Amino acid sequence: MTTQAAARRGEPTLLTKDGNVFVWLGGYETRHLPKEAGFRWDALKKRWWTTDATRAAALADYGTAEAREAVGAKAADLEETFAGSRATDAQIEVPVPAGLALFPFQRAGVAFIERKLSGDAGRVILGDEMGCVDGEAMVAVNRGGKGLRVRLRDMYRRFHGFDSPRNWNPEIPTYCRALCDGELRQHRVTDVIDKGVRDTVLVTLASGKSVCLTPDHEIATPFGFRPAETLRPEHQVLTNGQPACPSDHHRVPVVDRVVSVEPAGPRRVYDIVMADPHRNFVADRVVVHNCGKTPQAICSVNALPQISKVLVICPASLKLNWMREWQRWTTRDLSVSIASTQHCADTDVVVVNYDCFSRKSKTAARLKARQWDLMICDEVHALKNPRAIRTKEILGRIERGAGRVGGIIAKHALVLSGTPIVNRPVELWPILSYLDPQTWRSWKYFVERFCAGYQDGWGWKGDGASHLEELQRKLRSTLMIRRLKSEVLAELPPKTRQIIEVPLEDMDDDVREAVEVEAREWDKREARMADLRADVATAEQGTVAYEEAVARLNDAVRVAFAEISKLRHATAVAKVPAVVEHVRQILEDGDQPLIIFVHHHDVCDGIRAALEPDHTVVVLTGRESQEQKQAAVDAFQALQARVFIGSITAAGVGITLTAASHVVFAELDWVPGSITQAESRCHRIGTKAAVLVQHVVLDGSLDARMAKTLIAKQAVLDAALGTGP
């Protein structure tokens, strides 16, 4: 029914506006309308209400002129924000260092962030899931006055010390040609980057020259650089050319003509980082130009001159990367340093890890004493537990009558995560209530609406998920920008998840016994929990008997969790031969790299010992130093190791393992977000191969039950974070 229709029939309009509040005036018989729209019930005033214009918009046809006008204005603003949250390009000028350029989707990210942080207290969630040349391409380089022609992959290895004794002395500068002011001149190379295995195209020219590169990588034309995939036959491009004069090292580029651009299949590709401001180089005698969430964050600071004091909080393994990326992408004269628990410099930009706030440290105290223009939290799901010390130290805590107290003092906040909801929607609450306390004011309402909340004898429970599409849209229309890989790189195939159940009859007696013990103890635990829950349910609340029953149940839960964890550990160790057999079959069937994720060190050691006689294996767990961890990643990415074994916690975030498209989980984690994070080490920008994820479990084991539950939960989280409309 429209407002006009209601007026013609003499019926009152039912939606009005009282200040900033939309109020539903309908009676009991219409209660289903505001309830379905997400309005809240005010028991004191006996009315349905909301401050959310998107919810009020669902009932706009019943509204007064004032209500409809307010809904329309707010809805337009929210719709603009919503569209920006999915944008993959933006027509804006973003300050970047000369020679660097953002991807279109990164430009759109900066535009969204800049708009949200331009106000008095901007808050943003950057939740993106997120060009190169074939390693066989020849590059002409100059070192110490000597000219060499070297393949790009060998150039990478020698640059990073992989090919001893042929490594290049870092004190001797390396040069290659780059296009500058119409001439090809020698410019210094600062790094060579491995970009993983990606689909490529082969561009063939009329002169017979050709170059193999990714479709998004750019080639020089007389009219500027353009992506290889946009080139067509007869288009003109620039090639190495001829010396400007017989005694000159400079060259004049020559115009050549494109004959064809054809798919060349997956290749390992690399990029060259130049010290000069032009960031192009010559590969296979053709002039090419090399084009994550980290650059978007840094370039947003470039675009906002009012921000000059920045605190970056990230996992310990990412501190060096943030330092390096900041120095690479910044256009501003801001000092930057890395802090530890023992040392903290008073620089403009400070990079620190979450662990510094997990304990009372001098560094945490110094950082909390400063006033920051912007706080950046990378992998922000580390703050999902509102009771954790680091969550309280960073985000503060809520005290009745005082509001939010403690925490980092920052005017603006930008939080980054590929999976902001690690396990359940309720785990997003601490972050949302900090970022946007006006929108997310009521924990009870959030749990009831989005977490399938319910009441039992203990109070409100929010361990489920509900109204996920509404949650996604509300996040996008207020403070979250999130582009899926499938939106940024449409050709990127999805992940495929499989459960590999190993029959017990194929296993030794000790393996079968471990599973049987695990099953018996689990059944005992379930029976015990049922009895204790019954005691709680039958006891009268507020009595001593009730409190004692609750205490017994809590104690039993803690003990049972520890006991089951020990049993799962024993089963995992017993399962090692089955995992090894499965992995060997994979390795024998092909020549592709493989990633194995584990949880316990002895499981890692058992798999490694079984595979090392026949394959090169690298390991990344919590036991290795930062240098050893980086060396393991570099070796695997350079195809110098066939197998990568990593722990789900230590190797599950912050690293890129795009050399592989096959992942095997030898153990599981209770939290599906941790599994998703680990999977995504190879499902990132840098690979277009289909990713196969396999969970090896023993038939009848607790892991077999968990695997099915985890995969179902991953589907729920995918829906909450925007795979739907």
C-alpha positions in Angstrom: 0.0 0.0 0.0 1.4 3.5 -0.9 1.0 6.6 1.2 -1.3 8.1 -1.4 -3.4 5.0 -1.4 -3.6 5.0 2.4 -4.6 8.7 2.3 -7.4 8.1 -0.3 -8.8 5.3 1.9 -8.7 7.5 5.0 -6.0 5.3 6.6 -3.2 7.0 8.6 0.4 6.8 7.5 2.3 4.5 9.8 6.0 5.5 9.5 7.0 8.8 11.0 10.2 10.5 11.9 11.0 11.7 15.5 14.4 13.5 15.3 16.8 11.0 14.0 14.5 8.0 14.8 12.1 6.4 12.4 9.0 5.2 14.3 6.3 2.7 13.3 2.8 3.7 14.5 1.0 0.6 13.4 -0.8 -1.6 15.9 -0.4 -5.2 16.9 -1.8 -6.5 13.7 1.0 -4.9 11.7 3.9 -5.8 14.0 5.3 -8.3 11.4 6.2 -5.4 9.0 8.7 -3.5 11.2 9.9 -6.7 12.7 10.8 -8.2 9.3 12.4 -4.9 8.3 14.7 -5.1 11.3 13.2 -2.4 13.6 13.7 -2.7 17.3 11.0 -2.9 20.0 11.0 -0.2 22.7 9.2 -1.9 25.6 9.1 1.3 27.6 7.5 3.5 24.9 5.6 0.5 23.3 6.8 1.2 19.7 8.9 -0.2 16.9 11.8 2.1 16.0 15.1 2.3 14.1 17.8 4.9 13.2 18.8 2.9 10.2 17.4 4.5 7.0 18.0 1.3 5.0 15.6 -0.5 7.3 13.1 2.4 7.2 13.3 2.3 3.4 11.6 -1.0 3.4 8.5 0.7 4.8 8.8 4.0 3.0 5.5 3.5 1.2 3.8 3.9 4.5 5.7 7.0 5.5 5.0 10.6 6.0 6.5 13.1 3.5 9.2 13.9 6.1 10.0 10.3 6.7 10.1 9.5 3.0 12.4 12.5 2.3 14.8 11.5 5.1 14.8 7.9 3.9 15.5 9.0 0.3 18.4 11.3 1.2 20.0 8.8 3.6 19.4 5.9 1.3 21.1 7.7 -1.6 24.2 8.3 0.5 24.2 4.7 1.7 23.7 3.4 -1.9 26.7 5.5 -3.0 28.8 4.0 -0.2 27.5 0.5 -1.1 28.4 0.9 -4.7 31.9 2.2 -3.7 32.4 -0.9 -1.5 32.3 -3.1 -4.6 34.0 -0.7 -7.0 36.9 -2.1 -9.1 38.0 1.2 -10.5 37.8 5.0 -9.8 38.7 8.0 -11.8 40.8 9.8 -9.3 44.4 10.9 -9.1 46.2 9.0 -6.3 49.7 10.2 -5.2 52.2 7.4 -5.8 56.0 7.4 -6.1 57.1 8.1 -9.7 57.3 4.9 -11.6 54.7 3.1 -9.5 51.0 2.6 -10.3 48.0 1.1 -8.6 45.7 -1.4 -10.1 42.3 0.0 -10.9 40.7 -1.9 -8.0 43.4 -0.4 -5.7 42.5 3.1 -6.9 38.9 2.4 -6.1 40.0 1.3 -2.6 41.9 4.5 -2.0 38.9 6.5 -3.2 36.6 4.8 -0.7 39.1 5.1 2.1 39.8 8.8 1.4 36.1 9.6 1.4 35.5 7.9 4.7 38.6 9.3 6.4 38.0 12.9 5.3 35.6 13.5 8.2 36.2 14.1 11.8 36.6 10.4 12.9 36.7 8.2 9.9 36.5 4.4 10.2 37.0 1.8 7.4 37.2 -1.9 7.1 39.3 -2.9 4.0 38.2 -6.5 3.6 39.6 -7.4 0.1 40.4 -11.0 -0.4 43.2 -10.2 -2.7 51.8 -7.7 -14.0 54.7 -9.8 -14.7 56.9 -11.3 -17.4 57.8 -15.0 -18.1 60.9 -16.1 -16.2 62.4 -17.4 -19.5 62.6 -13.9 -20.9 66.1 -12.6 -21.6 67.2 -9.3 -20.1 70.3 -7.3 -21.0 72.0 -6.1 -17.8 75.2 -4.3 -17.0 77.2 -5.1 -13.9 80.5 -3.4 -13.1 80.8 -2.3 -16.7 80.3 -5.8 -18.1 77.3 -6.5 -20.3 75.3 -9.8 -19.7 72.2 -11.4 -21.1 70.4 -13.4 -18.4 67.1 -15.0 -18.1 64.7 -13.2 -15.8 64.3 -16.3 -13.5 68.1 -16.6 -13.1 68.3 -12.8 -12.5 65.9 -13.3 -9.6 67.9 -16.2 -8.2 71.2 -14.4 -8.3 69.7 -11.2 -6.9 68.4 -13.1 -3.9 71.4 -15.4 -3.3 69.8 -18.7 -4.5 72.5 -19.7 -7.1 75.7 -19.8 -5.1 78.5 -19.5 -6.2 77.0 -17.5 -9.1 75.3 -15.0 -6.7 75.7 -11.4 -7.5 77.6 -9.2 -5.1 75.1 -6.7 -3.8 77.7 -4.0 -3.7 78.0 -4.1 -7.5 75.0 -2.2 -8.9 72.9 -3.9 -11.6 71.5 -1.8 -14.5 69.2 -2.5 -17.4 67.6 -0.3 -20.1 64.5 1.7 -19.3 62.5 4.2 -21.5 63.2 7.8 -20.4 62.5 10.9 -22.4 62.2 9.0 -25.7 65.5 7.1 -25.2 66.4 3.8 -23.7 69.0 4.5 -21.0 70.7 2.4 -18.3 68.9 2.6 -15.0 69.5 0.8 -11.7 67.6 -2.4 -10.7 66.7 -2.5 -7.0 64.9 -5.8 -6.9 63.5 -8.7 -8.8 60.2 -10.1 -7.6 58.7 -13.5 -8.0 55.0 -13.2 -8.8 54.2 -16.9 -8.9 52.6 -19.0 -11.6 50.1 -17.1 -13.7 48.3 -17.4 -17.1 50.2 -15.6 -19.8 49.9 -14.4 -23.4 52.5 -14.4 -26.1 52.8 -11.2 -28.1 54.5 -11.8 -31.5 55.7 -8.9 -33.6 56.3 -8.5 -37.3 60.1 -8.4 -36.8 60.0 -11.9 -35.3 60.5 -10.6 -31.8 58.1 -11.9 -29.1 57.5 -11.6 -25.4 55.5 -13.8 -23.0 53.8 -11.9 -20.1 50.7 -11.7 -18.0 47.6 -10.1 -19.8 47.6 -7.1 -17.4 51.3 -6.3 -17.9 51.8 -3.3 -20.1 53.8 -2.8 -23.3 55.1 0.5 -24.6 53.4 2.0 -27.6 54.1 5.3 -29.4 51.1 6.6 -27.5 51.9 5.3 -24.0 51.8 2.0 -22.2 48.8 -0.3 -22.5 48.0 -3.8 -21.2 49.1 -6.7 -23.4 45.5 -8.2 -23.5 44.2 -5.0 -25.2 46.7 -5.2 -28.1 45.4 -6.3 -31.5 47.1 -7.2 -34.8 48.6 -4.1 -36.5 48.9 -2.2 -33.2 52.3 -0.5 -32.9 54.7 -1.2 -30.0 58.2 0.0 -29.1 61.2 -2.4 -29.1 64.9 -2.2 -28.1 66.0 -0.3 -31.1 69.4 0.9 -32.2 72.2 2.9 -30.5 71.7 6.7 -30.7 75.3 6.9 -32.0 78.0 4.3 -32.4 79.8 5.3 -29.2 76.6 5.8 -27.1 75.1 3.3 -24.7 71.7 4.9 -25.1 69.3 3.5 -27.7 66.5 5.0 -29.7 63.3 2.7 -29.5 62.0 1.3 -32.8 58.4 1.0 -33.7 57.3 -2.6 -34.4 53.9 -4.1 -35.4 51.8 -6.7 -33.5 51.1 -9.8 -35.5 49.3 -11.8 -32.8 48.4 -12.0 -29.1 47.7 -15.6 -28.1 47.3 -17.5 -24.8 50.5 -19.1 -23.7 49.3 -21.0 -20.6 50.6 -20.8 -17.0 54.2 -19.7 -16.5 56.3 -18.6 -13.6 56.5 -14.9 -13.9 58.7 -12.1 -12.4 58.9 -8.4 -12.2 61.8 -5.9 -12.0 61.8 -3.0 -9.6 63.7 0.0 -10.9 65.3 2.8 -8.9 64.4 5.3 -11.5 61.0 7.0 -11.7 60.0 5.4 -15.0 59.6 1.7 -13.8 59.9 0.0 -17.1 62.5 -2.3 -18.6 63.4 -4.3 -21.7 62.5 -8.0 -21.8 63.1 -10.1 -24.9 63.9 -6.8 -26.6 60.4 -5.4 -26.0 59.8 -2.4 -23.7 57.4 -3.4 -20.9 56.0 -1.6 -17.8 55.4 -3.2 -14.4 52.3 -2.2 -12.6 47.2 -5.9 -2.2 45.7 -4.1 0.6 49.0 -2.7 1.9 49.5 -0.3 -1.1 45.9 0.9 -0.7 46.4 1.8 2.9 49.7 3.6 2.3 48.5 5.5 -0.7 45.4 6.6 1.3 47.9 8.3 3.7 49.6 9.9 0.6 46.2 11.4 -0.4 45.4 12.7 3.1 47.9 15.4 4.1 46.2 15.9 7.5 47.4 12.4 8.5 51.0 12.5 9.7 51.1 10.2 12.7 50.3 6.6 11.8 50.4 3.5 14.0 50.5 0.2 12.1 49.6 -3.0 14.1 50.1 -6.3 12.4 51.2 -9.9 13.1 55.0 -10.2 13.9 55.7 -12.0 10.6 54.4 -9.0 8.6 56.4 -6.1 10.3 59.3 -6.2 7.9 57.0 -6.4 4.9 55.0 -3.3 6.2 58.3 -1.4 6.7 59.5 -2.3 3.2 56.1 -1.5 1.5 55.8 1.8 3.3 59.3 2.9 2.1 58.3 1.8 -1.4 54.9 3.4 -1.7 55.0 6.6 0.3 55.2 10.0 -1.3 55.6 11.9 1.9 58.5 12.7 4.1 57.4 10.6 7.1 59.9 8.8 9.3 59.1 5.1 9.8 60.4 2.5 12.3 59.6 -1.0 13.7 58.9 -1.3 17.4 59.4 -4.3 19.6 58.6 -5.0 23.3 61.9 -3.5 24.3 62.3 -0.7 21.8 60.0 2.0 20.4 61.2 5.1 18.4 59.2 8.3 18.2 58.9 8.2 14.4 55.9 9.5 12.4 55.0 5.9 11.4 55.5 3.1 13.9 55.0 -0.6 12.9 54.3 -2.9 15.8 53.0 -6.4 16.3 49.9 -7.4 18.3 51.9 -9.4 20.8 53.3 -6.1 22.2 49.8 -5.4 23.6 49.2 -8.9 25.0 51.3 -8.1 28.0 52.3 -5.0 30.0 55.2 -3.7 28.0 56.9 -0.3 27.9 56.2 -0.2 24.2 52.5 -0.6 24.6 52.5 2.2 27.3 54.4 4.6 25.0 52.2 3.9 22.0 49.0 4.4 24.1 50.4 7.7 25.5 50.7 9.2 22.0 47.9 10.6 19.9 47.7 9.2 16.4 46.0 10.5 13.3 45.5 7.0 12.0 45.6 3.5 13.4 46.0 0.7 10.8 45.3 -2.8 12.1 46.3 -5.5 9.6 44.7 -9.0 10.0 42.3 -7.3 12.4 40.5 -10.6 13.2 43.3 -10.9 15.8 41.0 -8.6 17.9 37.9 -10.8 17.7 38.0 -11.7 21.4 36.6 -8.8 23.4 38.0 -10.3 26.6 41.6 -10.6 25.3 44.2 -8.3 26.8 45.4 -7.1 23.4 41.8 -6.3 22.3 41.2 -4.1 25.4 44.7 -2.5 25.1 44.1 -1.6 21.4 40.4 -1.0 21.1 39.6 -0.1 24.7 36.8 -1.5 26.9 33.3 -0.5 27.7 32.6 0.7 31.2 29.1 1.4 32.4 28.5 5.1 32.7 31.8 6.0 31.2 31.6 4.5 27.7 34.7 3.3 26.0 37.9 3.8 28.0 41.5 2.9 27.4 42.9 1.8 24.1 44.9 3.5 21.4 44.0 7.2 20.9 43.5 7.6 17.2 41.4 10.0 15.2 40.9 7.6 12.4 41.1 3.9 12.0 41.6 1.6 9.0 41.4 -2.1 9.6 42.5 -4.8 7.1 41.5 -8.4 6.8 40.7 -10.9 4.0 38.4 -12.8 6.5 37.1 -10.3 9.1 34.7 -12.9 10.4 37.0 -15.7 11.5 34.5 -18.1 13.0 31.1 -16.6 13.7 29.5 -13.2 12.9 29.5 -12.4 16.6 33.3 -12.2 16.5 33.0 -9.1 14.3 31.2 -7.3 17.2 34.3 -6.0 19.1 35.6 -4.4 15.8 32.3 -3.0 14.7 31.3 -1.5 18.1 34.7 0.3 18.1 34.6 1.5 14.5 31.0 2.6 14.4 29.5 2.8 17.9 26.4 4.7 16.7 25.3 2.1 14.2 26.4 -0.9 16.4 25.2 0.1 19.8 23.5 -3.0 21.1 25.3 -6.3 21.5 22.0 -8.0 22.3 20.3 -6.7 19.1 23.4 -7.7 17.0 23.4 -11.2 18.4 19.6 -11.6 18.1 19.5 -10.3 14.5 22.7 -11.6 12.9 23.9 -14.5 15.1 20.7 -16.5 15.4 20.7 -15.4 19.1 18.7 -17.3 21.7 18.4 -17.4 25.4 19.1 -20.4 27.6 19.6 -20.8 31.3 22.9 -18.9 31.1 21.7 -15.9 29.1 22.0 -14.8 25.5 23.9 -17.1 23.1 25.2 -15.9 19.7 27.1 -18.9 18.2 25.0 -19.0 15.0 24.5 -16.9 11.9 21.3 -15.2 10.5 20.3 -12.4 8.1 23.7 -12.6 6.4 22.8 -10.7 3.3 21.4 -7.9 5.4 24.7 -7.9 7.5 26.8 -7.8 4.3 24.8 -4.9 2.8 24.8 -2.9 6.1 28.6 -3.3 6.4 29.1 -2.3 2.8 26.8 0.7 3.0 28.5 2.1 6.1 32.2 1.3 6.5 33.4 -1.9 4.7 35.0 -2.1 1.2 35.4 -5.6 0.1 36.2 -6.9 -3.5 36.3 -10.6 -4.0 39.1 -12.1 -6.1 36.4 -13.3 -8.5 35.4 -9.6 -8.9 39.0 -8.3 -9.3 40.2 -11.1 -11.4 37.1 -12.6 -13.0 39.1 -15.5 -14.5 40.4 -16.7 -11.1 38.8 -20.1 -10.5 37.2 -20.9 -7.1 38.7 -23.2 -4.5 37.5 -26.8 -4.5 37.4 -28.5 -1.1 37.5 -32.3 -0.6 37.4 -34.6 2.4 39.7 -37.6 1.9 38.5 -40.3 4.4 41.0 -43.0 5.0 39.3 -46.4 5.8 40.4 -47.8 9.2 40.7 -51.3 7.8 43.7 -50.1 5.8 45.5 -48.8 8.9 47.6 -50.5 11.5 46.2 -51.7 14.8 47.6 -48.6 16.7 45.8 -46.3 14.4 42.5 -48.1 14.8 42.9 -48.1 18.5 43.6 -44.4 18.6 40.4 -43.7 16.7 38.4 -46.0 18.9 39.7 -44.4 22.1 38.9 -41.0 20.7 35.4 -42.1 19.8 34.8 -43.7 23.3 36.1 -40.7 25.1 34.0 -38.3 23.0 30.8 -40.3 23.7 31.6 -40.3 27.4 32.2 -36.6 27.3 28.9 -36.0 25.5 27.0 -38.1 28.0 28.7 -36.3 30.9 27.9 -32.9 29.3 24.3 -33.9 28.9 23.9 -34.8 32.5 25.5 -31.5 33.7 23.4 -29.4 31.4 20.3 -31.2 32.8 21.5 -30.3 36.3 21.7 -26.6 35.3 18.3 -26.7 33.6 16.5 -28.2 36.6 18.2 -26.0 39.2 16.4 -22.8 40.2 18.2 -19.7 39.1 19.7 -17.6 41.8 20.1 -20.5 44.2 23.4 -22.0 45.5 22.5 -25.3 43.7 22.2 -23.4 40.4 25.6 -21.7 40.8 27.2 -25.0 41.8 25.7 -26.8 38.8 27.0 -24.0 36.4 30.5 -24.2 38.0 30.6 -28.0 37.5 29.6 -27.7 33.9 32.2 -25.0 33.2 34.9 -27.1 34.9 33.9 -30.1 32.9 33.9 -28.2 29.6 37.5 -27.0 30.3 38.7 -30.4 31.2 36.9 -32.1 28.3 38.4 -29.7 25.8 41.9 -30.4 27.1 41.3 -34.1 27.1 39.9 -34.2 23.6 42.8 -32.0 22.3 45.2 -34.6 23.6 43.3 -37.4 21.9 43.1 -35.5 18.7 46.9 -35.0 18.9 47.4 -38.7 19.4 45.2 -39.5 16.4 47.0 -37.0 14.3 50.4 -38.6 15.1 49.0 -42.0 14.3 47.6 -40.6 11.0 51.0 -39.5 9.7 51.6 -42.6 7.6 48.2 -42.2 5.9 49.0 -38.5 5.1 52.4 -39.4 3.8 51.0 -42.1 1.5 48.4 -39.7 0.1 51.0 -37.0 -0.4 53.4 -39.4 -2.1 50.7 -40.3 -4.6 50.1 -36.7 -5.4 53.8 -36.0 -5.9 54.2 -39.1 -8.1 51.2 -38.2 -10.3 52.7 -34.8 -11.3 55.5 -32.3 -10.9 53.6 -29.4 -9.3 54.5 -28.0 -5.8 52.4 -29.0 -2.8 51.5 -27.3 0.4 50.8 -29.3 3.6 49.3 -27.7 6.7 49.7 -29.1 10.2 49.1 -28.1 13.8 51.6 -30.0 15.9 55.4 -30.0 15.6 55.7 -33.8 15.9 53.2 -34.3 13.0 55.3 -31.8 10.9 58.5 -33.6 11.8 57.0 -37.0 10.9 55.8 -35.9 7.5 59.0 -34.1 6.8 61.2 -37.1 7.7 59.2 -39.4 5.4 59.3 -37.1 2.4 62.8 -35.6 2.5 64.7 -38.6 1.1 62.9 -38.1 -2.2 61.8 -34.5 -2.2 63.1 -31.1 -1.2 61.0 -29.9 1.7 60.9 -26.5 3.4 59.2 -25.9 6.8 57.6 -22.8 8.4 56.3 -23.2 12.0 56.7 -21.2 15.1 60.1 -22.6 15.8 62.0 -20.9 12.9 63.5 -17.4 13.0 62.0 -14.7 10.8 64.9 -15.1 8.4 64.4 -18.8 8.2 60.7 -18.4 7.5 61.3 -15.9 4.7 64.0 -18.2 3.2 61.5 -21.1 3.2 58.9 -19.0 1.4 61.4 -17.7 -1.1 62.8 -21.2 -1.9 59.3 -22.6 -2.4 58.2 -19.7 -4.6 61.4 -20.1 -6.6 60.5 -23.8 -7.2 63.6 -24.8 -5.3 61.5 -26.9 -3.0 58.7 -29.3 -4.0 56.9 -29.4 -0.6 56.0 -26.7 1.8 55.0 -27.8 5.3 53.6 -25.0 7.5 51.7 -24.8 10.7 48.2 -23.4 10.4 48.9 -20.6 12.8 52.4 -19.5 11.8 52.1 -20.0 8.0 48.4 -19.3 7.7 48.6 -15.5 7.3 50.7 -12.8 5.6 52.7 -15.0 3.2 52.2 -15.8 -0.5 52.6 -19.4 -1.7 51.3 -19.0 -5.3 53.8 -21.5 -6.6 51.2 -24.2 -5.6 47.6 -24.8 -6.3 47.2 -28.0 -4.2 46.8 -27.8 -0.4 46.6 -30.8 1.9 45.5 -30.4 5.6 47.0 -33.1 7.7 45.3 -31.6 10.8 42.3 -29.4 11.3 41.7 -26.3 13.4 38.5 -25.7 15.4 38.1 -22.3 13.7 37.1 -22.3 10.0 38.5 -18.8 9.4 42.0 -20.1 10.2 41.6 -22.8 7.6 40.3 -20.3 5.1 43.3 -18.0 5.8 45.7 -20.9 5.3 44.0 -21.9 2.0 44.3 -18.4 0.7 48.1 -18.5 0.9 48.0 -19.9 -2.7 44.6 -18.5 -3.7 45.8 -14.9 -4.1 46.5 -12.3 -6.7 49.4 -14.0 -8.4 47.7 -17.3 -9.4 44.9 -18.1 -11.8 45.1 -21.9 -11.4 42.2 -23.7 -9.7 43.1 -24.4 -6.1 42.3 -27.9 -4.7 42.1 -28.2 -0.9 42.0 -31.6 0.6 41.5 -32.6 4.3 42.9 -36.0 5.1 40.9 -37.6 7.9 40.5 -41.1 9.3 37.1 -42.7 8.9 35.1 -42.4 12.1 37.5 -40.0 13.7 36.6 -36.7 15.3 38.5 -34.9 12.5 36.1 -36.5 10.0 33.1 -34.9 11.8 35.0 -31.6 12.1 35.9 -31.4 8.5 32.3 -31.6 7.4 31.3 -29.0 10.0 34.1 -26.7 9.0 33.3 -26.8 5.3 29.7 -26.0 6.1 30.8 -23.1 8.3 33.1 -21.8 5.6 30.0 -21.6 3.3 28.2 -19.5 6.0 31.1 -17.1 6.2 31.4 -16.8 2.5 27.7 -15.7 2.5 28.2 -13.2 5.3 31.1 -11.6 3.5 29.5 -11.0 0.2 29.6 -13.8 -2.2 25.8 -13.3 -2.6 24.1 -10.3 -4.1 
